[in-house]
């Protein structure tokens, strides 16, 4: 998928929250190295979702 850009951390957070609000359970964010680009992104994920979602 070289022709596509990687999602941003904010986009992944929004997608996670949309899945949760739709009633889905047991959602995990995998391959965080694809969209977490720095320590600030990592802290944002942990603050918004906690470590159980990673």
MDAnalysis code that builds the backbone (N, CA, C; Angstrom):
import MDAnalysis as mda
import numpy as np

u = mda.Universe.empty(162, n_residues=54, atom_resindex=np.repeat(np.arange(54), 3), trajectory=True)
u.add_TopologyAttr("name", ["N", "CA", "C"] * 54)
u.add_TopologyAttr("resid", np.arange(1, 55))
u.add_TopologyAttr("resname", ["UNK", "UNK", "UNK", "UNK", "UNK", "UNK", "UNK", "UNK", "UNK", "UNK", "UNK", "UNK", "UNK", "UNK", "UNK", "UNK", "UNK", "UNK", "UNK", "UNK", "UNK", "UNK", "UNK", "UNK", "UNK", "UNK", "UNK", "UNK", "UNK", "UNK", "UNK", "UNK", "UNK", "UNK", "UNK", "UNK", "UNK", "UNK", "UNK", "UNK", "UNK", "UNK", "UNK", "UNK", "UNK", "UNK", "UNK", "UNK", "UNK", "UNK", "UNK", "UNK", "UNK", "UNK"])
u.atoms.positions = np.array([
    [0.832, -1.185, 0.000],
    [0.000, 0.000, 0.000],
    [0.875, 1.246, 0.000],
    [1.837, 1.233, -0.853],
    [2.784, 2.332, -0.906],
    [2.162, 3.626, -1.408],
    [1.062, 3.530, -2.125],
    [0.433, 4.727, -2.664],
    [-0.425, 5.481, -1.663],
    [-0.500, 4.967, -0.436],
    [-1.345, 5.586, 0.579],
    [-0.507, 6.059, 1.751],
    [-0.936, 7.134, 2.373],
    [-0.225, 7.633, 3.545],
    [-0.653, 6.840, 4.774],
    [0.178, 6.829, 5.784],
    [-0.169, 6.186, 7.053],
    [-1.174, 7.060, 7.798],
    [-2.059, 6.456, 8.578],
    [-3.006, 7.264, 9.345],
    [-2.284, 8.034, 10.448],
    [-2.882, 9.112, 10.867],
    [-2.325, 9.862, 11.991],
    [-2.818, 9.249, 13.292],
    [-2.177, 9.599, 14.377],
    [-2.605, 9.114, 15.682],
    [-4.024, 9.582, 15.980],
    [-4.340, 10.804, 15.660],
    [-5.688, 11.336, 15.895],
    [-6.725, 10.562, 15.082],
    [-6.416, 10.229, 13.838],
    [-7.347, 9.452, 13.025],
    [-7.589, 8.069, 13.631],
    [-6.552, 7.444, 14.157],
    [-6.703, 6.126, 14.777],
    [-7.513, 6.223, 16.066],
    [-7.303, 7.279, 16.822],
    [-8.103, 7.493, 18.034],
    [-9.575, 7.672, 17.682],
    [-9.844, 8.457, 16.668],
    [-11.228, 8.684, 16.241],
    [-11.875, 7.383, 15.764],
    [-11.128, 6.579, 15.011],
    [-11.656, 5.298, 14.534],
    [-11.925, 4.355, 15.698],
    [-11.026, 4.317, 16.669],
    [-11.206, 3.465, 17.851],
    [-12.473, 3.867, 18.603],
    [-12.623, 5.155, 18.824],
    [-13.791, 5.647, 19.561],
    [-15.084, 5.407, 18.778],
    [-15.040, 5.506, 17.458],
    [-16.226, 5.239, 16.644],
    [-16.628, 3.767, 16.752],
    [-15.655, 2.876, 16.767],
    [-15.940, 1.445, 16.926],
    [-16.557, 1.166, 18.289],
    [-16.014, 1.792, 19.322],
    [-16.552, 1.607, 20.671],
    [-17.978, 2.140, 20.763],
    [-18.225, 3.300, 20.189],
    [-19.560, 3.886, 20.274],
    [-20.573, 3.100, 19.444],
    [-20.088, 2.334, 18.460],
    [-20.978, 1.488, 17.667],
    [-21.295, 0.185, 18.391],
    [-20.682, -0.012, 19.563],
    [-20.987, -1.191, 20.355],
    [-19.982, -2.318, 20.251],
    [-18.924, -2.117, 19.490],
    [-17.907, -3.167, 19.387],
    [-17.121, -3.261, 20.685],
    [-16.718, -4.473, 21.023],
    [-15.926, -4.714, 22.228],
    [-14.607, -5.365, 21.825],
    [-13.705, -5.457, 22.753],
    [-12.405, -6.100, 22.551],
    [-11.666, -5.528, 21.342],
    [-11.553, -4.227, 21.295],
    [-10.853, -3.543, 20.204],
    [-9.429, -3.253, 20.656],
    [-8.478, -3.570, 19.814],
    [-7.065, -3.279, 20.092],
    [-6.490, -2.515, 18.908],
    [-5.573, -1.627, 19.206],
    [-4.839, -0.929, 18.157],
    [-3.522, -1.680, 17.950],
    [-3.349, -2.257, 16.794],
    [-2.119, -2.979, 16.496],
    [-1.203, -2.171, 15.599],
    [0.036, -2.604, 15.505],
    [1.033, -1.934, 14.668],
    [1.104, -0.435, 14.950],
    [1.211, -0.089, 16.213],
    [1.231, 1.332, 16.568],
    [2.427, 2.060, 15.971],
    [3.461, 1.326, 15.619],
    [4.628, 1.946, 14.984],
    [4.311, 2.578, 13.642],
    [3.189, 2.196, 13.062],
    [2.785, 2.772, 11.777],
    [2.248, 4.187, 11.953],
    [1.554, 4.446, 13.042],
    [0.920, 5.762, 13.186],
    [1.426, 6.563, 14.377],
    [2.142, 5.960, 15.305],
    [2.753, 6.709, 16.418],
    [4.144, 7.132, 15.954],
    [4.299, 8.407, 15.775],
    [5.553, 8.899, 15.194],
    [6.550, 9.419, 16.215],
    [6.078, 9.749, 17.413],
    [6.994, 10.268, 18.424],
    [6.420, 10.030, 19.825],
    [7.144, 10.465, 20.825],
    [6.739, 10.259, 22.220],
    [5.429, 10.980, 22.544],
    [5.215, 12.120, 21.925],
    [3.973, 12.861, 22.166],
    [2.760, 12.058, 21.688],
    [2.887, 11.389, 20.537],
    [1.800, 10.542, 20.054],
    [1.548, 9.379, 21.011],
    [2.607, 8.776, 21.517],
    [2.478, 7.666, 22.464],
    [1.762, 8.118, 23.735],
    [2.141, 9.274, 24.237],
    [1.501, 9.805, 25.436],
    [0.036, 10.141, 25.181],
    [-0.273, 10.654, 24.000],
    [-1.653, 10.949, 23.639],
    [-2.498, 9.673, 23.662],
    [-1.991, 8.603, 23.070],
    [-2.715, 7.335, 23.076],
    [-2.955, 6.835, 24.491],
    [-1.919, 6.848, 25.300],
    [-2.044, 6.360, 26.671],
    [-3.006, 7.222, 27.487],
    [-2.986, 8.526, 27.261],
    [-3.868, 9.429, 28.002],
    [-5.324, 9.242, 27.576],
    [-5.569, 9.078, 26.275],
    [-6.931, 8.976, 25.762],
    [-7.533, 7.583, 25.973],
    [-6.705, 6.531, 25.819],
    [-7.242, 5.170, 25.805],
    [-6.706, 4.274, 26.902],
    [-5.606, 4.660, 27.506],
    [-4.968, 3.761, 28.462],
    [-4.160, 2.702, 27.726],
    [-3.422, 1.928, 28.449],
    [-2.547, 0.937, 27.814],
    [-3.290, -0.331, 27.408],
    [-4.487, -0.556, 27.932],
    [-5.212, -1.785, 27.591],
    [-5.666, -1.816, 26.139],
    [-5.745, -0.679, 25.471],
    [-6.168, -0.630, 24.076],
    [-5.013, -0.860, 23.119],
    [-3.806, -0.903, 23.650],
    [-2.630, -1.069, 22.784],
    [-2.189, -2.490, 22.716],
])
